[in-house]
Amino acid sequence: MYSKEVAQNMEQIESALVEMDQIDELDSARRFIKALNLCRSSRSLIECTAPCTAHNLEACEATLAKIAKHKSARHLIPPGVTQREAARLLSVLNTNSHELSEWGGSGFFLLACLMEHSCAPNCTFNTHETALWVTVTEPVPKVRLRSQTRHSMGAGACPVSTGGGTRRVRLVRGRGGRGGSVRV
C-alpha cells in the first residue's frame, strides 16, 4: 500500500516523473514508484540490488535531486532510504529491466541482472508473460557454471561494459554442462 501522500497524488507524481531525465516514460515511472514503495516496508530491495550494475548513476542522482524538491514526488522516497540509495535503485532499474511485450511494460529480474555481460554471449533472454527465460546457446562446462555464463541483449556493438567479473549467478546447475532453457 502506498503512503497517503503518494496515493492521493499518484497521477501528478507520474506526470512529473515522465518529464524527468532518466525516467522519461510512464512504464519507467511506475516501475520506480513500485520499487520505492517496496522499500517502505523493507530495505531488502536496496540490499539485494547492491551487486547489480548501475549505469548513469550521476544522472540518476540529478533526477533524484529534482524528485526531492517536487511538492508531491518527494514523498516517494521512503524514510530510511537516502536520496543516493534511491538514485542507485533508479539506475539499477534502468540498466537491468527487461521488456514484457505481452504486458506492454517491463520487469526487473534480479537473478538475470547478476549475470556477467558479454559481447560474445552464451545465452539469450526471452520473456513470456511475467517470466524471463534464459536459454543457453552453447555448452557450458561445469567449471564455468557459476562464474562464466554471460549474456548480451542484442547483436552488434557492445553497449555495456563491465569490469573484473565480480557479479555471479548460478544458472544451469544440474544440467551436466549441456545447454537448455532455464527459468530465472
N, C-alpha and C positions, 0 to 999 in steps of 0.2 A: 504494500500500500504506500502510495506517495504521501509525502508530507502535505499538510493542509495548504501551505503556500504554493507548492508545486501543483497540486491537483487543481486548485482554483484558477491557476493561471497557465495551464498547460498549452493552450493554443497560442497565447502570447509568447511563451517561452520557446515553443517550437519555431514560431515565426522569427524570433530573434536569432536563434541558433543557425537556421539555414542561411542567414545573411552573413555569418561569420566565417572567416578563413578557417580551414582545417575541418569544417563541418559541412557547409555548402549544400546539403540536401536533406530532405526530411528523414530518409532512412537512417542516415548517419546521426542525425539529431536524436531520433528515437532510440537508437542503439546506445548512444552515450547516456541519455536520460535513464534508461533501464539499468545500465551498468552502475551509474552513480546511486541509483535507488537501492540496488543490491548492497552497496557499501554502507548504506544507512543502518543495516542491522548487523553487518559483519565486515571485518577488514579482509576476509579471506580472498576476495577477488583481487584486491591490491597485492596481497602476498603471493597469490598464485600466478599473477602476471609478471612478477619480478624478473624471471629469466627470459621473457619474451622480447623480441626485437621491437624497438620503438624508434621509428624514423621521424624526422622533422619535429623533434621534441621542443626546440626553441620556438617554433611557430605555434605549437600547441600551447606552450606556456603563455604566449602573447594572446592567444584566444581565451585562455582561462582568465587572464587579467581583465579582459573585456566582460566575460561572464560574471566575474566577481563584482564588477561595477554596475551591472544591469539590475534594475529595480526588482524584477521578478526572477530572472535566471540565476541570480546569486544564491537563491535558496536551493539550487540543485546540489551544491557542494555540501555533503553531509558533515555534521560535527565529527571531529576526529580524523577527517581526511584533509590533508593540506592541499593547497592550490597546486603545488608541484606534483603531488601524487595524482590529482585529478587530471592534470595535463599529461602525465605519463600514461595514464589509463586511456585517454583520448588518442594518444599517439599509438599505443598498442592496438587499440581497436581499428584505427585507420590502416595500420600496417598489416594486420593479420585477419581481417574479416573476409568471409567468402560469400559470393553471391548465391542466393537461394532463388533461382529463376522461377520455380513453380509458385513461390510465395511473393514474388515481387519485392524482395528485400535482401537482407544479408544476415549472416550469422557469425558468431565468434566461436571457434572450436579450439579450446585451449591446447589439447594434445597436438593438434596439427600445427599450431604456431610454434611449438617447441622443436620441430624438426629443422635440421640444417637446410639452408637454402643452397641450391647448386645450379649452375648454368649448364651442367651435364646431369640432369636428374635421373633417378632410377625408380621414380614413382610419379603418379599423377593424382590430382584431386578431381572428384566429381561430386556434385550434390544431388540428392534425391529427397524431395520434401524437406524435412529438417535435419537430415543426416548427411554427414560428409563421409565419402568413401575414398580411401586411399588405395590405389592399385599399384602394386609393384610391377615394374615393366622390364626388369632384368633380374636374374638370380642374385640373391643377396646371401653371401657366405655367412654362416652362423657367427663368426667372429665379428662381423660388421653389423649385426642386427641392432645393437644398442647404440652404436656411435656413427654409423655411416649411411643411414638411409637419408636420402636427400631429395628435394623437390624443386620444381620450378612452376610458376603459374602461367608460363607461356613460352612460346618458341621465340627465337631471335635474340636480340640484345639482352644482356643481363641487367635488369633494372634495380636489383637489390644486391648489395654485397655485405657479407658478414665476415668477421674475422675470428680466427683462433679455434673454432669448433667447440665452443663451450656449452651449447644447448644440445640436449639429448632427449630421445624418446624411444621407448620400446615399441616397435611397430609390428613385427611379424613373428613374435615368439611362437615356437612350436610348429612352424611351417617347414622345418628342415632346410631352410635356405632357399626354397623354391618360391617363385613369385605367386601372387594371388591377390585377392581383394581383402582388405582389412577394414573393418568399420571402426572408426576412431570415436 
